[in-house]
Amino acid sequence: MAARMMLCAALLAIPCARAALPDPTALPAAPAAEGSASPGISLTAIKRSGKQRLAVIGGQELAVGGRYQGARVVRITESEVVLRRGAEVTVLKLYPHVEKRLRGQ
């Protein structure tokens, strides 16, 4: 009987331990870009439709020339988006923590 009680207590403790683990399917919290006029702007995805590229920023799909929080999208590449607000330029990277380099270097 004592063994069953200990087993039940151990099984009840498992969900509590799992509750502290982060959700592996959740999108990572993107840090604000350096020099960003609006902290917390995050680039979620870059989509291609034929020759046109669309940036998904804060849940909005934007093409070159589109506006997000007062900043104009001036360039979309395969891995980053450049926003301009007046003279201020902000570069949002799709994978900010990934450094691309040539093979063997």
VEXGUFI-367895 format. One record per atom (N, C-alpha, C, CB): z, x, y negated; atom name; residue number from 1; residue in one letter. Coordinates in steps of 0.05 Angstrom, whole numbers. Each point is the difference from the previous one (the first is absolute). Last residue first. Glycine has a CB too. Example, Ala and Ser with C-alpha at 12.3 -4.5 7.8 and 13.67 -1.06 7.14 Angstrom:
REM VEXGUFI-367895
((142; 257; 45); 'N'; 2; 'S')
((1; 16; -24); 'CA'; 2; 'S')
((14; -15; -22); 'C'; 2; 'S')
((-43; 24; 13); 'CB'; 2; 'S')
((42; -18; 102); 'N'; 1; 'A')
((0; -18; -24); 'CA'; 1; 'A')
((0; 18; -24); 'C'; 1; 'A')
((25; -38; 23); 'CB'; 1; 'A')
REM end
This chain:
REM VEXGUFI-367895
((-852; 714; -566); 'N'; 105; 'Q')
((14; 11; -23); 'CA'; 105; 'Q')
((28; -11; -2); 'C'; 105; 'Q')
((-43; 5; -24); 'CB'; 105; 'Q')
((-25; -30; 89); 'N'; 104; 'G')
((6; 28; 4); 'CA'; 104; 'G')
((14; 12; -24); 'C'; 104; 'G')
((-40; 3; 29); 'CB'; 104; 'G')
((-17; -89; -48); 'N'; 103; 'R')
((10; 7; 26); 'CA'; 103; 'R')
((4; 31; 1); 'C'; 103; 'R')
((-23; -40; 21); 'CB'; 103; 'R')
((31; -9; -115); 'N'; 102; 'L')
((-21; 7; 19); 'CA'; 102; 'L')
((13; 9; 26); 'C'; 102; 'L')
((-31; 13; -37); 'CB'; 102; 'L')
((83; -83; -25); 'N'; 101; 'R')
((-9; 28; -2); 'CA'; 101; 'R')
((-20; 5; 22); 'C'; 101; 'R')
((44; 14; -20); 'CB'; 101; 'R')
((24; -97; -32); 'N'; 100; 'K')
((-25; 7; 15); 'CA'; 100; 'K')
((-6; 30; -5); 'C'; 100; 'K')
((-17; -47; -5); 'CB'; 100; 'K')
((112; -13; 4); 'N'; 99; 'E')
((-16; 21; -14); 'CA'; 99; 'E')
((-24; 6; 16); 'C'; 99; 'E')
((41; 19; -22); 'CB'; 99; 'E')
((33; -105; 10); 'N'; 98; 'V')
((-18; 14; 18); 'CA'; 98; 'V')
((-17; 20; -17); 'C'; 98; 'V')
((-2; -40; 32); 'CB'; 98; 'V')
((66; -26; -66); 'N'; 97; 'H')
((15; 22; 14); 'CA'; 97; 'H')
((-18; 16; 19); 'C'; 97; 'H')
((41; -28; -4); 'CB'; 97; 'H')
((-71; -51; -48); 'N'; 96; 'P')
((10; 21; -19); 'CA'; 96; 'P')
((14; 23; 14); 'C'; 96; 'P')
((5; -36; -32); 'CB'; 96; 'P')
((-81; -38; 53); 'N'; 95; 'Y')
((20; 14; 17); 'CA'; 95; 'Y')
((12; 22; -16); 'C'; 95; 'Y')
((-25; -11; 43); 'CB'; 95; 'Y')
((-31; -44; -90); 'N'; 94; 'L')
((3; -18; 22); 'CA'; 94; 'L')
((22; 11; 19); 'C'; 94; 'L')
((-48; -15; -4); 'CB'; 94; 'L')
((46; 35; -103); 'N'; 93; 'K')
((-11; 11; 25); 'CA'; 93; 'K')
((7; -20; 23); 'C'; 93; 'K')
((5; 48; -16); 'CB'; 93; 'K')
((-18; -50; -97); 'N'; 92; 'L')
((15; -12; 23); 'CA'; 92; 'L')
((-14; 10; 25); 'C'; 92; 'L')
((14; -41; -26); 'CB'; 92; 'L')
((-9; 71; -84); 'N'; 91; 'V')
((-14; 3; 26); 'CA'; 91; 'V')
((18; -11; 22); 'C'; 91; 'V')
((-26; 41; -17); 'CB'; 91; 'V')
((15; -52; -97); 'N'; 90; 'T')
((17; 0; 23); 'CA'; 90; 'T')
((-17; 1; 25); 'C'; 90; 'T')
((35; -27; -25); 'CB'; 90; 'T')
((-39; 46; -90); 'N'; 89; 'V')
((-14; -3; 25); 'CA'; 89; 'V')
((20; 2; 23); 'C'; 89; 'V')
((-42; 21; -20); 'CB'; 89; 'V')
((36; -42; -95); 'N'; 88; 'E')
((16; 7; 23); 'CA'; 88; 'E')
((-15; -5; 26); 'C'; 88; 'E')
((42; -10; -26); 'CB'; 88; 'E')
((-69; -11; -66); 'N'; 87; 'A')
((-5; 28; 7); 'CA'; 87; 'A')
((15; 9; 25); 'C'; 87; 'A')
((-7; 8; -49); 'CB'; 87; 'A')
((-9; -109; 44); 'N'; 86; 'G')
((-3; 16; -24); 'CA'; 86; 'G')
((-7; 29; 7); 'C'; 86; 'G')
((33; -30; -24); 'CB'; 86; 'G')
((-16; -7; 105); 'N'; 85; 'R')
((12; -18; -21); 'CA'; 85; 'R')
((0; 16; -25); 'C'; 85; 'R')
((28; -26; 33); 'CB'; 85; 'R')
((-74; 33; 73); 'N'; 84; 'R')
((3; 10; -28); 'CA'; 84; 'R')
((10; -22; -17); 'C'; 84; 'R')
((-38; 32; 7); 'CB'; 84; 'R')
((28; 2; 105); 'N'; 83; 'L')
((4; -21; -19); 'CA'; 83; 'L')
((3; 13; -28); 'C'; 83; 'L')
((23; -30; 35); 'CB'; 83; 'L')
((-62; 55; 71); 'N'; 82; 'V')
((8; 10; -26); 'CA'; 82; 'V')
((1; -24; -19); 'C'; 82; 'V')
((-22; 46; 8); 'CB'; 82; 'V')
((30; -27; 105); 'N'; 81; 'V')
((-10; -17; -22); 'CA'; 81; 'V')
((11; 11; -26); 'C'; 81; 'V')
((-2; -41; 31); 'CB'; 81; 'V')
((-16; 79; 79); 'N'; 80; 'E')
((15; -3; -24); 'CA'; 80; 'E')
((-14; -19; -20); 'C'; 80; 'E')
((20; 46; 7); 'CB'; 80; 'E')
((-54; -16; 81); 'N'; 79; 'S')
((28; 3; 4); 'CA'; 79; 'S')
((17; -4; -25); 'C'; 79; 'S')
((-11; 31; 36); 'CB'; 79; 'S')
((-87; -40; -27); 'N'; 78; 'E')
((9; -7; 27); 'CA'; 78; 'E')
((30; 1; 3); 'C'; 78; 'E')
((-43; 17; 17); 'CB'; 78; 'E')
((10; -35; -115); 'N'; 77; 'T')
((-11; 18; 20); 'CA'; 77; 'T')
((10; -9; 27); 'C'; 77; 'T')
((-3; 39; -33); 'CB'; 77; 'T')
((-9; -80; -73); 'N'; 76; 'I')
((12; -5; 27); 'CA'; 76; 'I')
((-14; 19; 19); 'C'; 76; 'I')
((10; -49; -10); 'CB'; 76; 'I')
((6; 34; -106); 'N'; 75; 'R')
((-13; 12; 23); 'CA'; 75; 'R')
((15; -7; 26); 'C'; 75; 'R')
((-17; 38; -29); 'CB'; 75; 'R')
((39; -77; -57); 'N'; 74; 'V')
((-24; 15; -8); 'CA'; 74; 'V')
((-14; 14; 23); 'C'; 74; 'V')
((23; 7; -43); 'CB'; 74; 'V')
((46; -95; 15); 'N'; 73; 'V')
((-8; 17; 23); 'CA'; 73; 'V')
((-25; 15; -8); 'C'; 73; 'V')
((21; -32; 34); 'CB'; 73; 'V')
((57; -5; -104); 'N'; 72; 'R')
((-27; -4; 11); 'CA'; 72; 'R')
((-5; 19; 23); 'C'; 72; 'R')
((-17; -15; -45); 'CB'; 72; 'R')
((111; -33; 1); 'N'; 71; 'A')
((-15; 25; 5); 'CA'; 71; 'A')
((-27; -6; 13); 'C'; 71; 'A')
((44; 26; 5); 'CB'; 71; 'A')
((24; -93; -25); 'N'; 70; 'G')
((-9; 12; -25); 'CA'; 70; 'G')
((-15; 26; 3); 'C'; 70; 'G')
((37; -22; -21); 'CB'; 70; 'G')
((-4; -27; 97); 'N'; 69; 'Q')
((23; 4; -18); 'CA'; 69; 'Q')
((-9; 14; -26); 'C'; 69; 'Q')
((31; 1; 39); 'CB'; 69; 'Q')
((-109; -3; 19); 'N'; 68; 'Y')
((26; -5; 13); 'CA'; 68; 'Y')
((22; 8; -19); 'C'; 68; 'Y')
((-20; 7; 46); 'CB'; 68; 'Y')
((-97; -27; -42); 'N'; 67; 'R')
((25; 6; -14); 'CA'; 67; 'R')
((24; -7; 17); 'C'; 67; 'R')
((-22; -7; -44); 'CB'; 67; 'R')
((-91; 38; 59); 'N'; 66; 'G')
((21; -21; 1); 'CA'; 66; 'G')
((25; 10; -14); 'C'; 66; 'G')
((-19; -17; 43); 'CB'; 66; 'G')
((-58; 72; -29); 'N'; 65; 'G')
((-2; -17; -24); 'CA'; 65; 'G')
((21; -22; 0); 'C'; 65; 'G')
((-49; 10; -2); 'CB'; 65; 'G')
((20; 26; 95); 'N'; 64; 'V')
((-1; 17; -24); 'CA'; 64; 'V')
((-5; -18; -24); 'C'; 64; 'V')
((-18; 40; 26); 'CB'; 64; 'V')
((63; -94; 48); 'N'; 63; 'A')
((-23; 18; 0); 'CA'; 63; 'A')
((2; 18; -24); 'C'; 63; 'A')
((-29; -34; 25); 'CB'; 63; 'A')
((108; -23; 35); 'N'; 62; 'L')
((-13; 8; -26); 'CA'; 62; 'L')
((-23; 18; 5); 'C'; 62; 'L')
((44; -5; -23); 'CB'; 62; 'L')
((34; -68; 71); 'N'; 61; 'E')
((-24; 16; 5); 'CA'; 61; 'E')
((-14; 5; -26); 'C'; 61; 'E')
((-5; -19; 46); 'CB'; 61; 'E')
((114; 0; -26); 'N'; 60; 'Q')
((-25; -8; -13); 'CA'; 60; 'Q')
((-23; 18; 8); 'C'; 60; 'Q')
((27; -19; -39); 'CB'; 60; 'Q')
((67; 31; 65); 'N'; 59; 'G')
((-10; -25; 12); 'CA'; 59; 'G')
((-26; -10; -12); 'C'; 59; 'G')
((47; -10; 10); 'CB'; 59; 'G')
((-4; 93; -37); 'N'; 58; 'G')
((19; -21; -4); 'CA'; 58; 'G')
((-10; -27; 10); 'C'; 58; 'G')
((16; 24; -39); 'CB'; 58; 'G')
((-91; 37; 44); 'N'; 57; 'I')
((23; 9; -15); 'CA'; 57; 'I')
((18; -23; -5); 'C'; 57; 'I')
((-27; 38; -22); 'CB'; 57; 'I')
((-67; -6; 76); 'N'; 56; 'V')
((21; -21; 2); 'CA'; 56; 'V')
((25; 12; -12); 'C'; 56; 'V')
((-20; -21; 42); 'CB'; 56; 'V')
((-91; 43; -55); 'N'; 55; 'A')
((28; 10; 3); 'CA'; 55; 'A')
((18; -24; 2); 'C'; 55; 'A')
((-10; 43; -25); 'CB'; 55; 'A')
((-101; -25; 46); 'N'; 54; 'L')
((21; -17; -12); 'CA'; 54; 'L')
((27; 12; 6); 'C'; 54; 'L')
((-28; -41; 5); 'CB'; 54; 'L')
((-85; 70; -7); 'N'; 53; 'R')
((27; 4; 10); 'CA'; 53; 'R')
((19; -18; -16); 'C'; 53; 'R')
((-11; 48; 13); 'CB'; 53; 'R')
((-102; -46; 13); 'N'; 52; 'Q')
((21; -6; -18); 'CA'; 52; 'Q')
((27; 6; 13); 'C'; 52; 'Q')
((-28; -34; -23); 'CB'; 52; 'Q')
((-59; 38; 66); 'N'; 51; 'K')
((5; 24; -16); 'CA'; 51; 'K')
((24; -4; -19); 'C'; 51; 'K')
((-49; 11; 3); 'CB'; 51; 'K')
((52; -71; 78); 'N'; 50; 'G')
((-26; 12; -7); 'CA'; 50; 'G')
((6; 26; -15); 'C'; 50; 'G')
((-24; -45; -2); 'CB'; 50; 'G')
((105; 10; 8); 'N'; 49; 'S')
((-18; -23; 5); 'CA'; 49; 'S')
((-28; 10; -9); 'C'; 49; 'S')
((37; -36; -6); 'CB'; 49; 'S')
((69; 78; 26); 'N'; 48; 'R')
((-28; 4; -6); 'CA'; 48; 'R')
((-15; -24; 8); 'C'; 48; 'R')
((3; 50; 6); 'CB'; 48; 'R')
((106; -23; -35); 'N'; 47; 'K')
((-19; -14; 17); 'CA'; 47; 'K')
((-28; 6; -9); 'C'; 47; 'K')
((33; -37; 9); 'CB'; 47; 'K')
((76; 73; -14); 'N'; 46; 'I')
((-26; 3; -13); 'CA'; 46; 'I')
((-21; -11; 19); 'C'; 46; 'I')
((14; 41; -27); 'CB'; 46; 'I')
((101; -54; 11); 'N'; 45; 'A')
((-24; 4; 16); 'CA'; 45; 'A')
((-24; 5; -18); 'C'; 45; 'A')
((19; -29; 37); 'CB'; 45; 'A')
((74; 25; -70); 'N'; 44; 'T')
((3; -9; 28); 'CA'; 44; 'T')
((-23; 7; 17); 'C'; 44; 'T')
((28; -36; -16); 'CB'; 44; 'T')
((23; 72; -78); 'N'; 43; 'L')
((-27; -4; 11); 'CA'; 43; 'L')
((3; -6; 30); 'C'; 43; 'L')
((-21; 31; -35); 'CB'; 43; 'L')
((94; -45; -50); 'N'; 42; 'S')
((-7; 12; 26); 'CA'; 42; 'S')
((-28; -8; 9); 'C'; 42; 'S')
((48; -1; 12); 'CB'; 42; 'S')
((30; 7; -99); 'N'; 41; 'I')
((-27; -8; 7); 'CA'; 41; 'I')
((-8; 13; 26); 'C'; 41; 'I')
((-13; -6; -49); 'CB'; 41; 'I')
((97; 22; 2); 'N'; 40; 'G')
((-1; -19; 22); 'CA'; 40; 'G')
((-28; -11; 6); 'C'; 40; 'G')
((46; -12; -12); 'CB'; 40; 'G')
((-21; 47; -86); 'N'; 39; 'P')
((12; 9; 25); 'CA'; 39; 'P')
((-3; -22; 21); 'C'; 39; 'P')
((32; 30; -25); 'CB'; 39; 'P')
((-93; -10; -61); 'N'; 38; 'S')
((15; -22; 12); 'CA'; 38; 'S')
((11; 9; 27); 'C'; 38; 'S')
((-29; -34; -24); 'CB'; 38; 'S')
((-17; 96; -27); 'N'; 37; 'A')
((10; -16; -22); 'CA'; 37; 'A')
((17; -23; 11); 'C'; 37; 'A')
((-41; 12; -28); 'CB'; 37; 'A')
((25; 86; 76); 'N'; 36; 'S')
((-7; -28; 0); 'CA'; 36; 'S')
((12; -15; -23); 'C'; 36; 'S')
((-4; 2; 49); 'CB'; 36; 'S')
((10; 93; -17); 'N'; 35; 'G')
((-12; -7; -26); 'CA'; 35; 'G')
((-9; -29; -1); 'C'; 35; 'G')
((-15; 47; -4); 'CB'; 35; 'G')
((26; -19; 99); 'N'; 34; 'E')
((9; 17; -21); 'CA'; 34; 'E')
((-14; -7; -26); 'C'; 34; 'E')
((10; 37; 33); 'CB'; 34; 'E')
((3; -113; 40); 'N'; 33; 'A')
((-16; 23; -4); 'CA'; 33; 'A')
((11; 17; -23); 'C'; 33; 'A')
((-41; -25; 17); 'CB'; 33; 'A')
((104; -37; 46); 'N'; 32; 'A')
((-17; -2; -24); 'CA'; 32; 'A')
((-16; 26; -3); 'C'; 32; 'A')
((32; -32; -22); 'CB'; 32; 'A')
((-4; 4; 120); 'N'; 31; 'P')
((13; 10; -24); 'CA'; 31; 'P')
((-19; -4; -24); 'C'; 31; 'P')
((27; 33; 27); 'CB'; 31; 'P')
((-23; -96; 63); 'N'; 30; 'A')
((-16; 22; -14); 'CA'; 30; 'A')
((15; 9; -25); 'C'; 30; 'A')
((-43; -19; 18); 'CB'; 30; 'A')
((72; -26; 79); 'N'; 29; 'A')
((5; -3; -28); 'CA'; 29; 'A')
((-14; 23; -14); 'C'; 29; 'A')
((44; -25; 7); 'CB'; 29; 'A')
((-80; -12; 88); 'N'; 28; 'P')
((19; 19; -13); 'CA'; 28; 'P')
((3; -6; -29); 'C'; 28; 'P')
((-12; 35; 34); 'CB'; 28; 'P')
((-10; -112; 39); 'N'; 27; 'L')
((-14; 20; -17); 'CA'; 27; 'L')
((20; 19; -12); 'C'; 27; 'L')
((-37; -33; -9); 'CB'; 27; 'L')
((58; -15; 104); 'N'; 26; 'A')
((1; -5; -29); 'CA'; 26; 'A')
((-15; 22; -15); 'C'; 26; 'A')
((44; -24; 5); 'CB'; 26; 'A')
((-26; 20; 91); 'N'; 25; 'T')
((-25; -12; -8); 'CA'; 25; 'T')
((-1; -6; -30); 'C'; 25; 'T')
((-4; -20; 45); 'CB'; 25; 'T')
((81; 57; 3); 'N'; 24; 'P')
((-22; 19; 1); 'CA'; 24; 'P')
((-27; -12; -9); 'C'; 24; 'P')
((24; 22; 37); 'CB'; 24; 'P')
((80; -43; -67); 'N'; 23; 'D')
((-22; -14; 13); 'CA'; 23; 'D')
((-24; 20; 1); 'C'; 23; 'D')
((16; -46; -16); 'CB'; 23; 'D')
((87; 82; 17); 'N'; 22; 'P')
((-20; -11; -18); 'CA'; 22; 'P')
((-23; -13; 16); 'C'; 22; 'P')
((12; 35; -34); 'CB'; 22; 'P')
((94; -29; 66); 'N'; 21; 'L')
((-25; 14; 1); 'CA'; 21; 'L')
((-21; -12; -19); 'C'; 21; 'L')
((10; 12; 48); 'CB'; 21; 'L')
((80; -47; -31); 'N'; 20; 'A')
((-1; 22; -19); 'CA'; 20; 'A')
((-26; 15; 0); 'C'; 20; 'A')
((49; 5; 7); 'CB'; 20; 'A')
((-29; -76; 55); 'N'; 19; 'A')
((-3; -11; -27); 'CA'; 19; 'A')
((-1; 22; -21); 'C'; 19; 'A')
((24; -41; 15); 'CB'; 19; 'A')
((-7; 56; 79); 'N'; 18; 'R')
((-29; -2; -7); 'CA'; 18; 'R')
((-3; -10; -29); 'C'; 18; 'R')
((-11; -9; 48); 'CB'; 18; 'R')
((97; 14; -11); 'N'; 17; 'A')
((-10; 28; -3); 'CA'; 17; 'A')
((-29; -1; -9); 'C'; 17; 'A')
((32; 17; 35); 'CB'; 17; 'A')
((9; -98; -14); 'N'; 16; 'C')
((12; 11; -25); 'CA'; 16; 'C')
((-10; 28; -5); 'C'; 16; 'C')
((41; -28; 8); 'CB'; 16; 'C')
((-65; -17; 73); 'N'; 15; 'P')
((-15; -10; -24); 'CA'; 15; 'P')
((12; 11; -26); 'C'; 15; 'P')
((-11; -41; 26); 'CB'; 15; 'P')
((56; 68; 55); 'N'; 14; 'I')
((-27; 11; -3); 'CA'; 14; 'I')
((-15; -12; -24); 'C'; 14; 'I')
((-1; 7; 50); 'CB'; 14; 'I')
((90; -34; -16); 'N'; 13; 'A')
((-1; 21; -21); 'CA'; 13; 'A')
((-28; 11; -5); 'C'; 13; 'A')
((46; 12; 14); 'CB'; 13; 'A')
((-26; -77; 55); 'N'; 12; 'L')
((3; -12; -26); 'CA'; 12; 'L')
((-2; 20; -23); 'C'; 12; 'L')
((28; -35; 21); 'CB'; 12; 'L')
((-29; 64; 69); 'N'; 11; 'L')
((-25; -14; -6); 'CA'; 11; 'L')
((2; -14; -27); 'C'; 11; 'L')
((-7; -7; 48); 'CB'; 11; 'L')
((84; 51; -16); 'N'; 10; 'A')
((-21; 20; -5); 'CA'; 10; 'A')
((-26; -14; -7); 'C'; 10; 'A')
((22; 32; 32); 'CB'; 10; 'A')
((50; -86; -5); 'N'; 9; 'A')
((6; 12; -26); 'CA'; 9; 'A')
((-22; 20; -8); 'C'; 9; 'A')
((50; -6; 8); 'CB'; 9; 'A')
((-55; -33; 78); 'N'; 8; 'C')
((-6; -19; -21); 'CA'; 8; 'C')
((5; 11; -28); 'C'; 8; 'C')
((12; -37; 32); 'CB'; 8; 'C')
((13; 90; 41); 'N'; 7; 'L')
((-29; -2; -1); 'CA'; 7; 'L')
((-8; -20; -22); 'C'; 7; 'L')
((-4; 11; 49); 'CB'; 7; 'L')
((94; -1; -30); 'N'; 6; 'M')
((-9; 24; -14); 'CA'; 6; 'M')
((-31; -2; -3); 'C'; 6; 'M')
((39; 27; 19); 'CB'; 6; 'M')
((2; -95; 31); 'N'; 5; 'M')
((8; -2; -28); 'CA'; 5; 'M')
((-10; 24; -16); 'C'; 5; 'M')
((41; -26; 13); 'CB'; 5; 'M')
((-53; 27; 80); 'N'; 4; 'R')
((-17; -20; -13); 'CA'; 4; 'R')
((6; -3; -29); 'C'; 4; 'R')
((-3; -25; 43); 'CB'; 4; 'R')
((59; 80; 8); 'N'; 3; 'A')
((-27; 12; -3); 'CA'; 3; 'A')
((-19; -19; -13); 'C'; 3; 'A')
((9; 28; 41); 'CB'; 3; 'A')
((76; -59; -19); 'N'; 2; 'A')
((2; 18; -23); 'CA'; 2; 'A')
((-27; 13; -5); 'C'; 2; 'A')
((49; 8; 9); 'CB'; 2; 'A')
((-39; -62; 68); 'N'; 1; 'M')
((0; -16; -24); 'CA'; 1; 'M')
((0; 17; -25); 'C'; 1; 'M')
((24; -36; 25); 'CB'; 1; 'M')
REM end
